[in-house]
């Protein structure tokens, strides 16, 4: 049963690996192209290197196939591919070192567990050293170079890849926290706006509502008074209707301020519909009934504007009529509404103030009406112009689009945030009811936030460890470079080439020969004493190593020069074990 269970587990793991290999989501077309080009490039370099090494065609084909397969599966099996690449690099002609570097980069990024990563790299190092040092004697310059080669092609890319992945994880976590802070700030701001709107709604209902109710009651009582003439009774009726309309609009505004709905008792006809372009005609009629010289002109084929532009156009006419009442009493007022092909144009123009016998004090103005209109028009995607006209008088005009009413506001809101469009939480506010701070979807669970904090702490520790390893690696590289320089210097003191050896003739004066040869005083020649054929009796011999490659990796070629009575009496070349 235990053997069967292990077989089932192995089959399950194999199926999981295969599913990850063939999963469509893991292979978008860009990755397919990049991976194919990379695999072909690595395989071509390996095949060319094997061909130059005069390996057989079977070995070349096998090496190319192995490199291509390992390159394609390195994302799914990073640790396995790292070990296999190290073994392949140790036995190949050197072309697969690029595969080892790429596999190390992938393993550094994708092996999460620190102990598993250390185990994978240690195994790769051991396999690489065992497969490479077959032809190199231990504790030699060659062995140091092989170790340095592994560090350069494996450890450095692995640490770099791991640091890169840790940085990406940190940046991603910071972005998530940034989005969460933005959502929290928007929520707090929405709650503050809601509380302020409710306070304003209570104040307006308690103060303005009470005063308007008193005006309506008083004008209603005055309208039925017997002491008024017909003209006076008509004017009082207009005042009563205006006060009732003002109360309806106040209820609608209070409802919007509270929860985004119309106050109970205000129907659609009585509430918002009276404050749009369709209600401009009734607004002018009410002004004319109150004794104002106002007329309404409309041209073009009517088209429904956007909701924000609809309300803004009505407010332009309302503000224009109010300003004309205050600043140009008695002047003729013309309210125009033009449906242009690409925009809606509303304007309120009054003529010069007619001369009067009495002198009236100037009207009091807060100076905020036009400023508020311009801001409302900007948010609706339109513009407002106000200024005097030739011949006296004043003109207030607004131009609004038909179908881009709220585009400017949403666009400005998106431009004001530093979040990418895909993750912009402000887009949620477009469907939120007025007065709401906007729904906050996909909040991060506190436990997940704690988990991310703990992972960040682990990542920081790993980053510190990677930095320490990089520092030690840099120090080791410096020491290795110094050691190589020392070895090269010692080699110059203890080695010559075959050409120099052949040029020296037996019988030449010792002084002349020694001028052509290095001193031989080096630790590289210390173990040559007593090795090789017996030295001539009474002679002094100088043993030097050959700069050329030995026939075998475990033997050294030695050139020996023996002097006696100031002359070279013998020169010989022989081989000795290298250790």
Secondary structure, 3 states (H helix, E strand, C coil): CHHHHHHHHHHHHHHHHHHHHHCHHHCCHHHHHHHHHHHHHHHHHHHHHHHHCCCCHHHHHHHHHHHHHHHHHCCCCHHHHHHHHHHHHHHCCCCCHHHHHHHHHHHHHHCCCHHHHHHHHHHHHHHHHHHHHHHCCCCCHHHHHHHHHHHHHHHHHHHHHHHHHHHHHHHHHHHHHHHHHHHHHHHHHHHHHHHHHHHHHHHHHHHHHHHHHHHHHHHHHHHCCCCCCHHHHHHHHHHHHHHHHHHHHHHHHHHHHHHCCCCCCCCCCCCHHHHCHHHHHHHHHHHHHCCCCEEEEEECCCCCCCHHHHHHHHHHHHHHHHHHHHHCCCCCEEEEEEECCCCEEEEEEECCCCCCCCCCCCCCCCCCHHHHHHHHHHHCCCEEEEEECCCCCEEEEEEECCCCCCHHHHHHHHHCCCCCHHHCHHHHHHHCCCCCCCCCCCCCCHHHHHHHHHHHHHHHHHHHHHHHHHHHHHHHHHHHHHHHHHHHHHHHHHEECHHHHHHCCCCCEHHHHHHHCCCCCCCCCHHHCCCCCCCCCCCEEEEEEECCCCCCCCEEEEEEEEEECCEEEEEEEEEEECC
